[in-house]
Amino acid sequence: MIYLFYFVAAIGAAYFLMAKRRPDAFLVAFISSLVYFLPGFFGYVTAPYAPNYLVEVPLLDQVYAIYILVIAAIVFFAIIADSSRVRFVSISQVHGERGWWSNAVVFIVILILAIVTGANYELSVFSNDKHEMMVDLPYLHKYLVLYAGFSAIFFVIRKQYFLAFLCFLIISWDVYIGFRSHAAFFLIGIFVVFLYKLGPIRLISLWRVHFAGLLAAIFMFSYKGVYMTVKDGEIFAAADKFFSINGIRSSVMGSEPFITQAILNRVMRDNYRIPVESLVDQFLAVIPLSRSLLGISVPSFNDFFQEDLFPGLDFGMAHNWWAYWYSVTGWLGLLLGLMILLLGCVIVNRLLDSKSSLLIALSGMLAAIWLFYIHRNDVLYIFGQISHLVFMVTVTGVLVMVCQAIFSAGSRPRLRIRSLDDNATYSEK
């Protein structure tokens, strides 16, 4: 099966690199699959069976079958989308978005979030013990960094680079205290928006983009191994470990793809199942305010499998999208999970075609959350993040339209009349 996996991955890579096409949502889904299916190239996963003790476990044929199915489906539907002659009308701008107040609204929202969140940080945020740090982390922190990623992309699109830099500082703060996901959201979102606007192009010609992407990937893999050293103030020791070959290798082999795919490997080996009701509960829980208003308490996929399959660990193993769907409804569930991934590609591509800076920035963030990070999460996290983001962007759009109504009130358009005889122009208020 490993050679068939190599073949399908090579065919997909050749298509996305050589075909003259827009770098779009399907490209993001393909790259994310290669990244999170990285163990498929080595033939094993690193499964944790005790704290700080990783065991190399061979990948099952069933796992390779899932990898091949997902990659083949992404490539197939990308080809279908590229060859389709159907062209959709671009989504128009939010009313009033051209005005300066759209920049002001986004900046004021992020500023308020930063002030309120900053006032609630405890000194434990500087601790290199992630569990201790997270206990006192302000509730609004996750909304602040999520909106900061969206705002940074929005300001880059609007060419407000100083404001984008301020948002980037918030994302950098999130990286410093020990998180990488929101930085990845921002970087992936910027790449998607930038590349899509280039139009049809052969991706293989963009060697600078490849180099930048490689550096970003190395950073995301390696920083996890040095962030505690950074928080201890040992910058030179962290840099030495960060740039060392052994440091990079150990970071890759102990990285999320190798750990999260161990979940899928074990679920398939044991034919592990969880109640179907979990799926319904998770979809209900992603509705904004549903958990607080309805008192819904929903366990994540990790709450089910970790103690059953990997007991005794002192850290969380995250999730696995494909393992979750299989454990709920078997192979039918895997197909449903795949359909959700492909639906995300279609939606993101539609938003990328928008004329609205708000919606284009949203599409960049959705590409990162829905199409890239989907592999290491479950329904509760993915659509929880999406619902929070869409809610905040919707509020922003409404505020922009309100500002448009307020600032344009009382002003009437000027009527311009051009004479056919002398080309004179008359104006009337």
URHUUR-V144475 format. One record per pair of residues at least 12 apart in sequence whose ideal C-beta (glycine too) atoms are under 10 Angstrom apart, sorted by sequence separation. I is the first residue (numbers start at 0). J is the second residue. D is the distance in Angstrom with one decimal. If there is no record, write none. Layout:
i={I,I}
j={J,J}
d={D,D}
//
This chain:
i={14,43,44,123,124,150,151,154,155,169,170,173,225,228,229,283,284,285,304,305,321,324,350,351,368,369,372,414,415,42,43,44,121,122,123,124,150,151,153,154,170,224,225,228,284,302,305,320,323,324,349,350,368,369,413,414,11,15,41,43,44,121,151,152,170,194,225,281,283,284,301,304,308,322,347,348,351,368,413,414,11,14,15,42,43,44,120,121,150,151,167,170,193,222,225,226,280,282,284,301,303,304,321,324,347,350,351,368,369,413,41,42,119,120,121,124,150,151,169,170,221,224,225,280,281,299,300,301,302,320,321,346,347,350,368,369,411,412,12,38,41,119,120,149,150,151,224,225,280,281,300,301,320,347,367,368,411,11,12,15,38,44,119,147,148,151,167,190,279,280,281,299,300,301,304,347,348,410,11,38,39,118,119,147,148,150,151,166,221,222,281,299,300,304,320,321,346,347,365,38,116,117,119,120,146,147,150,221,277,300,303,320,346,347,364,365,368,8,11,12,42,116,118,119,147,148,190,221,225,276,277,364,11,36,115,116,117,144,147,148,163,190,221,224,277,300,301,304,343,344,347,39,116,117,146,147,218,224,277,300,303,343,346,347,365,8,38,39,115,116,147,217,274,299,300,303,346,361,364,365,8,116,144,147,148,186,187,190,217,221,224,225,273,277,343,344,364,36,39,113,116,117,143,144,147,163,186,189,220,221,224,277,300,343,344,36,39,112,115,116,143,220,221,223,224,273,300,342,343,361,365,8,38,39,111,112,115,116,144,145,187,220,221,222,361,364,36,114,140,143,144,186,220,221,224,273,274,340,341,36,112,113,143,144,155,186,217,220,221,223,224,273,339,340,343,361,8,35,36,39,112,219,220,223,272,273,361,4,7,8,111,112,140,141,144,148,152,183,186,187,220,223,271,360,361,33,36,112,113,140,148,151,152,155,156,182,183,186,217,220,221,271,340,5,32,35,36,109,112,113,144,147,148,151,155,217,220,266,273,339,340,358,361,4,5,112,145,146,147,148,149,150,151,152,153,183,216,219,220,269,357,360,361,4,140,144,145,148,149,152,156,182,183,219,220,271,357,32,33,109,141,144,147,148,151,152,155,156,182,271,336,1,4,31,32,108,109,112,140,143,144,147,148,151,155,262,266,269,343,357,358,0,1,141,145,148,149,152,153,179,180,262,265,269,339,357,1,29,32,109,110,136,141,144,148,152,156,179,182,268,1,28,29,32,105,108,109,136,140,144,148,152,179,266,336,355,0,28,31,32,108,109,136,262,265,266,281,336,339,343,357,30,133,179,262,265,339,28,29,105,106,109,132,133,174,179,265,355,28,29,105,109,132,133,174,177,178,278,27,28,132,177,262,277,278,281,26,106,129,175,179,261,262,25,28,29,102,105,106,124,129,174,178,261,278,279,24,25,28,105,127,128,129,177,277,278,25,125,126,127,176,177,273,277,278,327,25,26,102,124,125,126,175,258,271,275,276,326,327,25,101,102,105,113,117,120,124,174,177,274,275,320,321,24,25,106,109,113,116,124,176,177,266,272,273,274,275,320,321,323,324,4,23,25,105,175,176,262,265,267,271,272,273,278,320,323,324,25,102,110,113,117,174,175,261,262,264,266,267,270,271,272,317,318,319,320,322,323,1,7,24,25,101,106,109,113,120,258,262,263,266,270,272,318,319,320,323,1,3,20,23,102,105,109,112,259,262,263,265,266,269,272,275,278,317,318,319,320,0,4,8,12,15,20,23,99,258,259,261,262,263,264,267,317,318,319,320,0,1,4,7,8,11,15,18,21,103,106,113,258,259,260,262,263,266,267,270,316,317,318,0,3,4,7,10,11,14,18,20,21,99,102,106,109,259,262,263,266,317,318,320,0,2,3,6,7,10,13,14,20,96,105,255,258,259,260,261,262,318,320,0,1,4,7,8,11,12,15,19,20,255,259,260,263,318,0,3,4,7,8,11,14,18,259,263,317,318,0,3,7,10,11,14,255,262,1,0,4,8,11,0,7,14,3,303,180,301,302,179,300,301,299,300,302,299,300,301,299,300,301,299,300,297,298,299,297,299,297,285,290,284,285,284,285,281,282,285,286,287,129,281,282,285,286,289,129,132,280,281,284,285,288,127,128,278,279,280,281,284,285,287,127,277,278,281,282,285,286,287,126,127,129,277,278,281,285,127,128,277,281,284,285,287,288,127,287,126,127,287,125,127,124,125,287,125,263,262,260,259,260,259,255,258,259,81,256,255,256,255,195,195,196,31,191,195,30,194,195,192,27,30,191,27,27,196,26,27,192,195,26,24,27,192,195,22,23,26,27,191,192,195,22,26,192,193,22,23,24,188,189,191,192,195,22,23,188,191,192,21,22,188,190,191,21,22,188,189,191,192,21,22,188,191,21,22,26,187,188,190,191,21,22,186,187,188,190,20,21,22,185,188,189,19,20,21,184,185,187,188,191,19,20,22,184,187,188,191,18,19,20,21,184,186,187,18,19,20,30,34,184,185,18,19,22,37,130,181,184,187,188,17,18,130,183,184,187,16,17,18,19,34,129,130,183,187,15,16,17,22,30,34,129,181,15,16,17,180,181,184,14,15,16,180,183,184,16,183,12,13,12,180,180,16,66,65,180,53,180,55,66,62,65,53,62,156,157,53,156,157,180,184,56,62,155,156,51,55,58,61,62,65,154,58,61,62,64,153,156,157,181,53,56,59,62,152,153,156,180,184,53,56,58,59,61,62,153,155,47,55,58,59,61,62,153,154,45,54,57,59,60,61,152,153,156,45,53,56,59,149,152,153,155,43,45,56,58,59,61,151,152,41,47,150,152,153,41,45,46,47,149,152,153,44,45,46,56,148,149,151,152,44,45,48,151,37,38,43,44,46,47,149,37,41,44,45,46,148,149,152,38,40,41,44,45,46,148,149,37,39,43,44,37,38,43,44,46,146,35,37,38,44,46,145,148,34,35,36,37,38,44,148,34,35,38,39,43,44,34,35,38,33,37,38,145,35,36,35,38,38,36,35,145,149,153,148,146,150,141,145,146,149,153,141,145,149,142,146,150,141,142,145,146,149,142,142,146,69,105,69,105,68,104,101,102,66,101,105,65,101,65,47,96,52,62,65,90,96,97,48,49,52,62,65,89,90,93,96,48,49,50,51,76,80,87,90,92,93,96,46,47,48,49,50,51,68,72,87,89,90,91,92,93,96,46,48,49,50,51,89,90,91,92,93,47,48,49,50,61,69,73,76,77,80,88,89,90,91,92,93,47,65,68,72,76,80,87,89,90,92,93,47,64,68,72,75,86,89,92,47,69,73,77,91,65,69,72,73,76,80,90,47,61,64,68,72,76,89,90,46,65,69,73,65,69,112,109,108,35,35,36,35,108,109,105,108,107,104,105,108,104,107,104,104,105,101,104,105,101,103,104,103,104,73,101,102,104,100,101,104,93,100,101,103,96,100,95,98,100,101,93,94,100,101,93,95,96,99,100,92,93,95,96,98,69,94,95,98,100,93,94,95,97,100,92,93,95,96,99,100,32,95,98,31,94,95,98,93,94,95,95,28,95,28,94,28,29,25,27,28,24,27,26,24,25,28,24,25,27,23,24,24,25,24,25,23,24,23,24,24,21,24,23,23,21,21,31,27,31,35,34,35,24,27,28,31,32,35,36,27,31,32,35,26,27,30,31,34,35,24,28,29,30,31,32,34,24,27,28,31,32,23,27,28,31,26,27,31,24,25,28,24,28}
j={26,55,56,135,136,162,163,166,167,181,182,185,237,240,241,295,296,297,316,317,333,336,362,363,380,381,384,426,427,55,56,57,134,135,136,137,163,164,166,167,183,237,238,241,297,315,318,333,336,337,362,363,381,382,426,427,25,29,55,57,58,135,165,166,184,208,239,295,297,298,315,318,322,336,361,362,365,382,427,428,26,29,30,57,58,59,135,136,165,166,182,185,208,237,240,241,295,297,299,316,318,319,336,339,362,365,366,383,384,428,57,58,135,136,137,140,166,167,185,186,237,240,241,296,297,315,316,317,318,336,337,362,363,366,384,385,427,428,29,55,58,136,137,166,167,168,241,242,297,298,317,318,337,364,384,385,428,29,30,33,56,62,137,165,166,169,185,208,297,298,299,317,318,319,322,365,366,428,30,57,58,137,138,166,167,169,170,185,240,241,300,318,319,323,339,340,365,366,384,58,136,137,139,140,166,167,170,241,297,320,323,340,366,367,384,385,388,29,32,33,63,137,139,140,168,169,211,242,246,297,298,385,33,58,137,138,139,166,169,170,185,212,243,246,299,322,323,326,365,366,369,62,139,140,169,170,241,247,300,323,326,366,369,370,388,32,62,63,139,140,171,241,298,323,324,327,370,385,388,389,33,141,169,172,173,211,212,215,242,246,249,250,298,302,368,369,389,62,65,139,142,143,169,170,173,189,212,215,246,247,250,303,326,369,370,63,66,139,142,143,170,247,248,250,251,300,327,369,370,388,392,36,66,67,139,140,143,144,172,173,215,248,249,250,389,392,65,143,169,172,173,215,249,250,253,302,303,369,370,66,142,143,173,174,185,216,247,250,251,253,254,303,369,370,373,391,39,66,67,70,143,250,251,254,303,304,392,36,39,40,143,144,172,173,176,180,184,215,218,219,252,255,303,392,393,66,69,145,146,173,181,184,185,188,189,215,216,219,250,253,254,304,373,39,66,69,70,143,146,147,178,181,182,185,189,251,254,300,307,373,374,392,395,39,40,147,180,181,182,183,184,185,186,187,188,218,251,254,255,304,392,395,396,40,176,180,181,184,185,188,192,218,219,255,256,307,393,69,70,146,178,181,184,185,188,189,192,193,219,308,373,39,42,69,70,146,147,150,178,181,182,185,186,189,193,300,304,307,381,395,396,39,40,180,184,187,188,191,192,218,219,301,304,308,378,396,41,69,72,149,150,176,181,184,188,192,196,219,222,308,42,69,70,73,146,149,150,177,181,185,189,193,220,307,377,396,42,70,73,74,150,151,178,304,307,308,323,378,381,385,399,73,176,222,305,308,382,72,73,149,150,153,176,177,218,223,309,399,73,74,150,154,177,178,219,222,223,323,73,74,178,223,308,323,324,327,73,153,176,222,226,308,309,73,76,77,150,153,154,172,177,222,226,309,326,327,73,74,77,154,176,177,178,226,326,327,75,175,176,177,226,227,323,327,328,377,76,77,153,175,176,177,226,309,322,326,327,377,378,77,153,154,157,165,169,172,176,226,229,326,327,372,373,77,78,159,162,166,169,177,229,230,319,325,326,327,328,373,374,376,377,58,77,79,159,229,230,316,319,321,325,326,327,332,374,377,378,80,157,165,168,172,229,230,316,317,319,321,322,325,326,327,372,373,374,375,377,378,57,63,80,81,157,162,165,169,176,314,318,319,322,326,328,374,375,376,379,58,60,77,80,159,162,166,169,316,319,320,322,323,326,329,332,335,374,375,376,377,58,62,66,70,73,78,81,157,316,317,319,320,321,322,325,375,376,377,378,59,60,63,66,67,70,74,77,80,162,165,172,317,318,319,321,322,325,326,329,375,376,377,60,63,64,67,70,71,74,78,80,81,159,162,166,169,319,322,323,326,377,378,380,61,63,64,67,68,71,74,75,81,157,166,316,319,320,321,322,323,379,381,62,63,66,69,70,73,74,77,81,82,317,321,322,325,380,63,66,67,70,71,74,77,81,322,326,380,381,64,67,71,74,75,78,319,326,66,66,70,74,77,67,74,81,71,377,255,376,377,255,376,377,376,377,379,377,378,379,378,379,380,379,380,378,379,380,379,383,383,378,383,378,379,379,380,377,378,381,382,383,226,378,379,382,383,386,227,230,378,379,382,383,386,226,227,377,378,379,380,383,384,386,227,377,378,381,382,385,386,387,227,228,230,378,379,382,386,229,230,379,383,386,387,389,390,230,390,230,231,391,230,232,230,231,393,232,374,375,374,374,375,375,372,375,376,199,374,374,375,375,347,348,351,187,347,351,187,351,352,351,187,190,351,188,190,359,190,191,356,359,191,191,194,359,362,190,191,194,195,359,360,363,191,195,362,363,193,194,195,359,360,362,363,366,194,195,360,363,364,194,195,361,363,364,195,196,362,363,365,366,196,197,363,366,197,198,202,363,364,366,367,198,199,363,364,365,367,198,199,200,363,366,367,198,199,200,363,364,366,367,370,199,200,202,364,367,368,371,199,200,201,202,365,367,368,200,201,202,212,216,366,367,201,202,205,220,313,364,367,370,371,201,202,314,367,368,371,201,202,203,204,219,314,315,368,372,201,202,203,208,216,220,315,367,202,203,204,367,368,371,202,203,204,368,371,372,205,372,202,203,203,371,372,209,260,260,375,249,376,252,263,260,263,252,261,355,356,253,356,357,380,384,257,263,356,357,253,257,260,263,264,267,356,261,264,265,267,356,359,360,384,257,260,263,266,356,357,360,384,388,258,261,263,264,266,267,358,360,253,261,264,265,267,268,359,360,252,261,264,266,267,268,359,360,363,253,261,264,267,357,360,361,363,252,254,265,267,268,270,360,361,251,257,360,362,363,252,256,257,258,360,363,364,256,257,258,268,360,361,363,364,257,258,261,364,251,252,257,258,260,261,363,252,256,259,260,261,363,364,367,254,256,257,260,261,262,364,365,254,256,260,261,255,256,261,262,264,364,254,256,257,263,265,364,367,254,255,256,257,258,264,368,255,256,259,260,264,265,256,257,260,256,260,261,368,259,260,260,263,264,263,263,384,388,392,388,387,391,383,387,388,391,395,384,388,392,387,391,395,387,388,391,392,395,390,391,395,320,356,321,357,321,357,355,356,321,356,360,321,357,322,305,354,311,321,324,349,355,356,308,309,312,322,325,349,350,353,356,309,310,311,312,337,341,348,351,353,354,357,308,309,310,311,312,313,330,334,349,351,352,353,354,355,358,309,311,312,313,314,352,353,354,355,356,311,312,313,314,325,333,337,340,341,344,352,353,354,355,356,357,312,330,333,337,341,345,352,354,355,357,358,313,330,334,338,341,352,355,358,314,336,340,344,358,333,337,340,341,344,348,358,316,330,333,337,341,345,358,359,316,336,340,344,337,341,391,391,391,319,320,321,321,394,395,392,395,395,394,395,398,395,398,396,397,398,395,398,399,396,398,399,399,400,370,398,399,401,398,399,402,392,399,400,402,396,400,396,399,401,402,395,396,402,403,396,398,399,402,403,396,397,399,400,402,374,399,400,403,405,399,400,401,403,406,399,400,402,403,406,407,340,403,406,340,403,404,407,403,404,405,406,340,407,341,407,343,344,341,343,344,341,344,344,343,344,347,344,345,347,344,345,346,347,347,348,347,348,348,349,350,348,351,351,352,351,352,366,363,367,371,371,372,362,365,366,369,370,373,374,366,370,371,374,366,367,370,371,374,375,365,369,370,371,372,373,375,366,369,370,373,374,366,370,371,374,370,371,375,369,370,373,370,374}
d={9.9,4.7,5.4,4.5,6.7,7.7,4.9,6.5,9.5,9.0,5.3,9.8,4.2,6.8,9.1,6.3,8.6,9.1,8.2,9.7,6.1,3.7,3.5,8.1,9.0,6.5,8.3,7.1,8.4,9.2,5.9,8.3,8.8,8.4,8.3,8.8,7.8,8.3,8.6,9.4,9.8,9.1,8.0,8.8,4.2,9.7,9.6,9.5,7.6,8.4,8.2,8.9,6.4,8.6,5.3,4.7,9.9,5.8,8.8,5.2,6.3,4.0,8.6,8.7,8.6,6.9,9.2,9.9,7.6,9.9,5.9,8.5,9.6,9.8,9.2,8.1,9.6,9.2,7.2,7.9,10.0,8.7,8.1,6.3,6.1,9.7,8.0,8.2,8.8,3.8,9.1,5.5,8.3,9.1,5.3,9.9,7.1,9.5,9.7,6.3,9.9,8.8,6.2,8.8,5.1,6.9,8.2,9.8,8.8,6.4,9.9,5.8,8.9,7.9,8.4,8.9,4.6,5.4,10.0,9.2,10.0,6.6,5.0,9.0,5.7,9.3,9.9,6.8,9.9,5.8,8.6,8.2,8.5,9.0,5.1,6.4,9.9,9.1,8.0,9.8,8.4,9.0,6.1,8.6,9.7,9.6,7.7,9.8,4.6,8.8,9.2,5.5,9.6,9.7,9.7,6.0,6.3,5.7,9.5,10.0,9.4,8.4,3.9,8.9,7.6,8.3,7.4,7.5,9.7,8.0,8.0,9.5,4.6,9.4,7.4,5.3,9.3,9.6,9.8,9.9,6.5,8.4,8.0,4.7,9.2,8.6,6.7,8.3,8.3,7.3,8.4,6.6,7.6,8.7,8.8,9.8,7.1,4.9,9.5,6.1,9.5,8.3,7.2,8.1,8.6,8.0,9.8,5.3,7.8,9.0,9.0,8.0,9.8,9.7,8.9,6.7,7.3,9.1,8.3,7.7,9.2,5.0,9.9,8.4,8.7,8.8,8.1,8.3,7.5,10.0,7.1,8.8,8.1,9.7,8.2,8.6,9.6,9.6,4.0,6.2,9.8,6.8,9.3,6.3,9.1,7.4,9.5,7.2,7.1,8.8,6.9,7.8,4.4,9.5,8.9,5.5,8.4,8.9,7.7,4.5,7.5,8.2,7.8,6.5,7.5,8.5,8.4,6.4,6.0,5.5,9.8,9.0,9.8,9.2,9.6,9.9,9.8,9.8,5.9,8.5,6.4,9.5,6.3,9.0,9.1,9.2,9.5,8.1,9.3,6.4,6.8,8.6,9.0,9.5,9.0,8.6,9.6,9.0,9.7,9.5,7.9,8.6,6.5,6.3,7.8,9.4,8.8,9.8,10.0,5.6,4.7,7.2,7.5,4.0,6.4,9.2,5.0,6.4,9.8,4.6,9.8,7.1,9.9,6.5,10.0,7.4,8.9,8.9,5.3,7.0,9.9,8.0,9.0,8.8,10.0,9.4,8.4,9.0,8.1,9.7,8.6,9.9,9.2,8.3,7.3,8.6,8.8,9.9,10.0,9.3,4.4,5.2,10.0,4.6,7.8,9.5,8.6,7.8,9.7,4.7,6.4,6.2,8.3,9.4,9.7,9.5,6.5,4.8,8.3,8.4,9.2,4.6,8.4,6.9,7.5,9.6,7.7,9.4,9.4,9.2,4.6,9.4,5.5,7.5,9.5,7.5,5.1,7.9,9.9,7.8,9.8,9.3,9.6,9.3,9.9,9.6,9.1,8.2,8.9,9.9,9.9,8.5,8.6,7.9,9.6,9.6,7.7,9.6,9.5,7.8,5.3,9.8,6.7,9.4,9.5,9.1,9.5,8.1,8.6,9.5,9.1,6.4,6.1,8.5,7.6,9.6,7.3,7.7,6.0,8.0,7.4,7.3,8.0,5.6,6.5,9.0,5.3,9.8,9.1,8.0,9.0,8.0,9.6,5.0,7.5,8.0,9.5,9.8,10.0,9.1,8.5,9.6,10.0,10.0,10.0,9.5,9.7,8.8,8.6,9.6,6.2,9.8,9.6,7.9,8.8,8.8,6.3,4.7,8.6,4.9,6.6,8.5,5.7,9.2,9.1,7.1,9.5,5.6,7.7,5.9,9.1,4.3,9.6,4.1,8.4,6.0,7.8,9.6,7.6,6.5,8.5,7.1,9.4,10.0,5.3,6.8,6.1,9.5,9.1,9.3,8.6,7.8,9.1,7.8,8.5,8.5,6.9,8.6,9.1,6.5,8.6,8.9,8.2,9.8,7.6,9.5,8.0,9.1,9.8,8.6,9.3,8.7,8.0,6.9,8.5,5.8,9.1,9.5,9.7,8.9,9.9,8.1,8.4,8.7,6.6,6.2,9.1,5.7,8.8,9.3,5.6,8.7,7.0,6.3,8.7,9.9,4.9,9.8,9.9,9.1,9.4,9.8,9.3,9.9,9.9,8.4,9.5,9.3,9.3,9.7,7.8,9.1,9.6,6.6,9.4,7.3,8.9,8.9,8.6,9.1,7.5,9.8,9.3,6.1,8.6,4.9,9.1,9.3,5.1,8.4,7.6,9.7,6.4,8.3,9.2,6.7,7.4,9.9,4.9,6.8,5.3,9.5,6.4,9.5,9.7,9.4,9.9,8.6,9.7,9.7,9.8,8.6,7.4,8.5,8.4,9.4,9.1,9.8,8.8,9.9,8.4,9.1,8.1,5.9,9.2,7.3,9.9,5.7,8.1,9.3,5.2,7.0,8.9,8.0,10.0,9.8,9.8,8.0,8.3,7.3,9.7,9.5,9.0,5.3,8.6,5.0,9.9,9.1,9.0,8.0,8.3,7.8,8.2,6.3,7.5,9.6,6.8,7.6,8.4,9.4,7.7,9.2,7.6,9.7,7.9,9.9,9.3,9.9,9.2,3.7,8.6,7.2,8.8,8.9,9.7,9.8,5.6,7.7,9.3,9.6,5.8,9.3,9.5,9.0,9.0,8.4,8.7,9.4,9.2,9.2,10.0,7.4,7.5,8.5,4.9,8.0,6.5,5.2,7.4,8.4,8.8,9.1,7.9,9.7,9.1,6.9,7.5,6.3,9.6,9.1,8.2,5.3,6.2,8.1,5.4,4.5,8.7,6.6,6.1,8.8,9.5,9.4,9.3,7.2,7.8,8.1,9.3,8.6,7.7,8.8,5.3,7.6,9.9,10.0,7.1,7.3,8.9,7.2,9.9,9.9,9.1,8.4,7.7,5.8,8.0,6.4,9.2,9.6,7.2,4.8,4.2,8.9,9.0,9.2,6.7,6.2,9.3,7.8,10.0,7.9,7.9,5.7,8.0,6.3,8.9,7.0,4.1,8.9,8.1,8.5,9.7,8.0,9.1,9.1,9.8,6.3,8.3,6.7,8.2,9.7,8.4,9.7,9.4,9.3,8.8,9.9,6.0,5.5,8.6,10.0,5.5,8.6,6.9,5.0,5.0,8.1,8.5,8.8,9.3,5.3,8.1,8.7,5.5,7.8,8.8,9.7,9.9,8.2,9.5,7.3,7.1,7.0,9.0,4.2,6.0,9.6,8.7,9.6,7.1,4.4,4.8,7.3,9.3,5.1,8.8,7.8,5.9,8.4,9.1,8.2,10.0,6.9,8.9,7.5,4.9,4.8,9.2,5.6,9.2,9.4,9.6,9.1,9.8,9.1,8.9,9.2,8.4,9.7,10.0,5.1,9.4,9.1,9.4,9.4,8.9,9.0,9.6,8.8,8.6,7.6,8.6,6.6,5.7,9.6,6.0,7.1,9.3,7.4,9.3,9.9,6.6,9.6,8.8,7.7,6.8,3.7,9.5,5.7,5.3,9.7,4.3,7.3,7.1,8.3,9.7,8.8,9.3,7.0,6.1,5.5,6.8,9.5,7.0,9.9,9.6,9.8,8.7,8.0,9.5,8.5,7.6,7.8,9.2,10.0,9.7,10.0,9.7,10.0,9.5,8.4,7.9,8.9,4.1,9.9,6.0,8.4,9.8,9.3,7.6,9.6,5.4,8.9,9.7,8.6,7.1,6.1,9.8,9.7,7.1,9.3,8.8,6.6,5.9,9.0,6.7,6.2,8.3,9.2,9.2,8.8,4.2,8.7,4.0,9.5,9.2,8.2,8.9,9.4,4.3,8.9,4.8,9.8,7.8,8.3,9.4,10.0,8.5,9.1,7.2,8.8,5.4,4.0,8.9,6.8,9.6,7.2,7.6,6.7,7.0,9.4,8.0,9.8,8.8,9.9,7.9,5.0,8.6,9.5,9.1,8.6,9.6,8.9,8.7,9.1,4.4,5.0,7.4,5.8,9.8,6.4,9.9,9.6,9.8,10.0,9.9,9.4,9.2,8.6,7.0,9.3,4.7,9.6,8.8,9.1,9.1,8.0,8.7,8.1,5.4,9.4,8.4,8.5,8.6,7.8,4.8,9.0,9.8,8.6,7.3,6.9,9.5,7.3,9.7,8.3,8.7,9.6,5.9,9.8,8.6,8.2,7.4,9.4,5.9,8.4,8.4,7.9,7.7,9.9,9.5,7.3,8.9,7.6,9.2,7.3,9.0,8.8,8.2,8.6,9.6,9.7,7.3,4.6,9.3,3.7,5.9,7.3,5.1,9.8,7.9,6.1,9.1,8.3,9.3,5.8,9.5,8.0,6.6,9.2,8.6,9.0,7.0,2.9,4.5,7.7,9.4,7.4,7.4,5.1,8.8,7.7,6.3,9.3,9.9,8.6,8.4,9.1,9.5,5.6,7.2,8.3,6.3,9.5,9.6,5.6,7.7,8.3,8.0,6.3,5.2,8.9,5.1,7.7,5.9,5.7,3.8,9.1,9.3,9.0,6.6,8.3,9.9,9.5,8.0,9.0,9.8,5.3,8.1,8.3,7.4,9.0,7.8,7.2,9.2,8.3,9.9,8.6,9.5,4.1,8.6,9.6,6.2,8.2,8.5,6.4,6.3,5.5,7.3,8.0,9.6,9.8,9.4,8.4,9.6,9.7,8.6,9.9,5.1,6.1,8.6,9.5,9.4,9.8,9.1,6.1,4.3,9.9,8.7,9.8,8.3,9.9,9.1,9.2,8.8,7.4,7.6,9.7,7.3,9.8,9.4,9.8,10.0,6.6,9.3,9.0,9.9,9.2,10.0,9.5,8.8,9.3,7.2,7.1,7.8,10.0,9.7,5.6,6.3,4.6,9.9,9.8,8.7,9.9,5.7,9.5,9.1,9.8,9.1,7.6,9.0,5.4,8.0,9.0,9.6,8.8,9.9,9.2,5.8,5.9,9.1,9.7,8.2,9.8,8.9,9.2,9.0,6.5,6.0,9.1,9.3,8.3,6.6,9.1,5.8,9.6,5.7,9.9,8.3,8.9,9.9,6.0,9.4,4.5,9.0,8.1,8.6,5.9,8.9,8.4,10.0,9.2,8.3,7.9,3.9,8.8,6.2,8.9,6.2,5.4,8.7,4.2,8.7,9.4,9.8,8.8,8.1,9.5,6.1,9.7,8.5,8.6,9.8,9.8,7.7,9.1,9.1,8.6,9.6,8.6,6.7,5.4,4.8,9.7,8.5,4.4,7.9,8.8,9.0,6.7,9.7,6.8,5.4,6.6,9.6,9.9,7.7,9.6,8.3,7.7,9.2,7.2,8.1,9.8,10.0,8.7,9.0,3.9,8.5,5.2,9.8,9.9,10.0,8.3,4.8,6.5,8.7,5.9,9.8,7.8,9.3,9.5,4.1,9.3,6.1,9.3,8.7,7.2,9.5,9.8,4.2,5.4,8.2,6.8,7.8,8.0,9.3,7.5,7.2,7.0,9.6,5.2,9.6,8.9,4.9,9.3,8.0,8.9,8.8,6.2,9.8,4.7,9.5,7.9,8.1,8.9,7.0,7.2,7.1,9.4,8.2,9.7,9.8,6.8,6.5,9.2,8.8,8.9,9.7,9.8,6.3,7.8,7.3,8.8,8.6,5.9,6.6,6.4,5.4,9.0,7.9,9.2,7.4,8.6,8.6,9.6,7.0,8.6,9.7,9.3,7.5,8.2,9.5,9.7,9.6,9.3,8.9,7.4,9.0,5.5,7.4,9.3,9.9,8.9,10.0,8.6,9.9,7.1,6.0,9.2,10.0,9.3,9.6,9.5,8.0,9.1,7.1,9.7,6.4,6.9,9.6,7.5,9.9,10.0,9.8,9.1,9.9,7.9,9.6,6.5,9.2,6.1,9.0,6.1,6.2,9.0,9.6,9.4,6.4,9.9,6.9,7.8,5.1,5.4,9.4,7.4,7.9,7.5,4.9,9.6,5.1,4.0,5.7,4.5,8.6,9.3,8.4,9.4,7.4,9.0,8.7,8.9,9.9,9.7,7.9,8.9,6.1,6.7,7.0,7.7,5.6,5.8,9.2,7.5,5.8,5.6,7.8,6.7,5.3,6.4,8.1,7.7,10.0,9.5,8.5,9.1,9.6,9.2,9.1,8.4,8.1,8.9,7.7,7.9,9.5,6.4,6.1,8.2,7.4,7.1,7.3,6.1,7.1,9.4,9.5,7.0,6.7,8.6,10.0,9.5,9.6,9.7,7.5,7.6,9.1,9.7,9.0,9.9,7.6,8.8,8.8,9.8,9.4,7.7,9.8,9.6,6.1,9.8,9.5,6.0,7.5,6.0,8.5,9.0,9.5,8.9,8.4,4.7,8.3,9.0,9.6,5.2,9.1,9.7,9.5,9.0,9.6,8.8,8.7,4.8,6.1,9.8,6.6,9.7,7.5,8.1,9.9,9.4,8.0,9.2,7.7,8.7,8.9,3.9,8.5,4.7,9.9,5.9,9.4,6.9,10.0,8.9,5.4,8.7,7.3,8.9,7.8,5.5,6.2,8.5,5.6,5.1,8.6,9.1,6.1,9.7,6.4,6.4,8.1,9.0,9.8,9.0,2.5,6.9,9.2,5.7,7.6,8.2,8.6,8.5,9.6,8.1,6.2,7.5,7.8,9.8,7.6,9.7,8.6,9.3,5.5,9.6,7.9,9.3,7.1,5.1,9.0,4.2,9.3,7.6,7.7,7.6,8.0,9.2,3.8,7.7,7.7,4.8,5.3,9.2,9.0,8.4,7.1,6.7,9.6,8.4,9.6,9.3,9.7,9.0,8.5,7.9,9.0,8.1,9.9,8.6,10.0,9.5,8.8,7.9,4.8,6.1,9.4,3.7,9.4,7.8,9.1,4.1,8.0,6.5,8.6,9.0,9.3,7.6,7.7,9.7,9.9,5.7,9.1,4.6,7.3,7.3,8.9,4.6,7.8,6.2,9.3,5.9,9.6,8.7,8.6,8.5,5.9,9.8}
//
